[in-house]
Amino acid sequence: VGGDEVRIPQPFVYRSAISLTSIWPASGPLQGGTAVLVTANGIRPVGIDNYACVFYNTATRIMVSAEQLYISSLLCTTPAFPYRASVSVDLISLNEDFDNPINFSKTALPKVSFTYKSLPRVSSVNPMIGSIEGGTKINLSGMYFNDLENENALCAFHISSTNQLHLKSAMIQSDKNAVCIT
């Protein structure tokens, strides 16, 4: 400026953009606490940068720290989310300054998403008693059954006389009804 030299205290650094490629698992409960493996391209070697995962939609943005496992994978724990939603996930470099994170993600790429689901709630079980030989059809009523993955939905039956627990597949009929066979 006017022939005077101006020096910036830290040099400007060019970096490749980070592009998320996947998140696993891609869904979890509203309460948070799901450990998710995030894979991405453009991550610097372990120990150089600090990263954070950002879970967001148009109304809510929540940032959590990320633990870098390898050059292309990080581990984040999902934060609690206020309502059922599919949210975008982004990765940012904290660059030693949590208050002014640098977002290197490519905004033109499709976003990686995570779906927050409600835990199912059972309000009634009918019938309450069945044969010890099994084969009794049990009807469950409640809420949020569709938030379960059908192949992962289980009913647990406790046999008090032998103190055994039997797990049986549940058949989700609707968001409010499921069936299990003892």
Sequence and secondary structure as in RCSB ss.txt:
>XXXX:A:sequence
VGGDEVRIPQPFVYRSAISLTSIWPASGPLQGGTAVLVTANGIRPVGIDNYACVFYNTATRIMVSAEQLYISSLL
CTTPAFPYRASVSVDLISLNEDFDNPINFSKTALPKVSFTYKSLPRVSSVNPMIGSIEGGTKINLSGMYFNDLEN
ENALCAFHISSTNQLHLKSAMIQSDKNAVCIT
>XXXX:A:secstr
 TT     SS       BEEEEEES EEETT   EEEEEEES   TTT  EEEEEE SS EEEEEEEEEETTEEE
EE    SSSEEEEEEEEE TT TTS B  B TTS  EEEEEE   EEEEEE S   TT   EEEEEEE GGGS G
GG EEEEEETTTTEEEEEEEEE SSSEEEEE 
